[in-house]
Amino acid sequence: GKCHVEETERGWYITYIERDPMLLERKKRQQERATAERNQELRAAKMMEVQRMEAAKALDRAGGSVKVEASDLVRDGAKSVSVVLKKGGSKPDIIAKKKTGNVFGDDDDDDDESDPKK
């Protein structure tokens, strides 16, 4: 690394400039990754725009139209909205486990004698 030293009226100011090659390489990789992500986002946005335009053209060819217009919610009368929630419906079915045989064909365990828990 290097130091940048300044002498002013208030005193000495030292700035350490780190030139570690591994740190510089890591920063370079981070910048490359960020650039690649931005480029990927731009490509995705362009692709979405192209798809949107193609969909609009296909809709026009089919004779359909899309009209998007914001409007106020108008409710007829003073009816209230109610929601009814019921607790649980049916209980889940319990699946019976199949008893499987020993894959190796050896039914007796020699480990039982050495296991202090049994």
N, C-alpha and C positions, 0 to 999 in steps of 0.2 A: 504494500500500500504506500501511499504518499500522504504528506501533510501539507496543508496550505496554511501559512502563518501570516497573520496581519498584526502590525503594531499600531494601535490607535491611542487617542488621548486617555481612554478609559483602561487600557491595558492590552495584553496580548490575547489574540483570538486564534485558536488552532482548530483547523478543520481537517479531520482524517478522511482521506479518500481511499476507499477499499477497492483494490483491483484484483480480487481473488478470481482466478479463472473459472473455478467451479460455480461461484456465485453468478458471474457474468453469463456463463452457459445456461444456468437455471433461469435467469431472467429472460434470456433470448428465447428459450423454449416456451416460457409462459407467454411472451409476446406473440410468438408464432401460433400457439394454441388459440389465443384470443382472436388473432386475425383470421385463423381458419374458421372459428365459430361464427364470427361476424359474416364472413363470406358465405358460409353454409346457410345462415339465417336469411341473407339477401337472396340467395338462389331459391330457397324455399318460398320466400315471399313472391318472387317473380313467377315461380311455378304455380302458386296459388292464384295469382292474378291471371295467368294464361288459362288455367282451368276455369276460373270464374267467367272469363270472356267466352271461352268455348261453350260453356253451359248456357250462357245467355244467348249465344247465336243458335244453339240447338233448340232452345226453347222458342226463339223467334221463328225458326223454320217449322217447328211443330204447330205453330199458331197459338201458343200459350203466352201469357204475360204475367209478370210479377209486379204487383203494385204494393209498395211498402209505404205506409203512411201512419204516423202516430195519431192516435185518437184517445179521447177520454173514455174512461170506463163508465158506461151508463147502465144502471141497474133498474129494472122494472119493479116498481113497488118498493115496499120497505121490508122485504123478506130478509131474514137473517140466514147466514150460512152456518150450518152445524156439521161437525165431524164426529163420528162415533168410532171409537177404537175399542176392540175387544181384546181381552187378555188371552194370548196364546190360542191357537186353534186346536189342532190335534197334537197329541204327544208323538215324538219321533219313534219310529219302530226300532226295536233293538235287534241288531243282526247277530244271529248265533254264530259263534266262532267254530270253525271246523277243527277237529282234533287231527293234527298231522303227526305222522310217524317220524321216527328219527331218520334222517337222510342217509346216515352212514350205516344203519342197520345194527348198531350197537346199543342195546337198551339199558344195560347197566352202566352206571356212572362210577368210575373209580375215584372221582374227585370228592365224593361224599365223605369219605373217611378223613381226608386231609382238611376239610372245611370245618373250622371251629364253630361256626354258627349253627350247625345241625347236630 
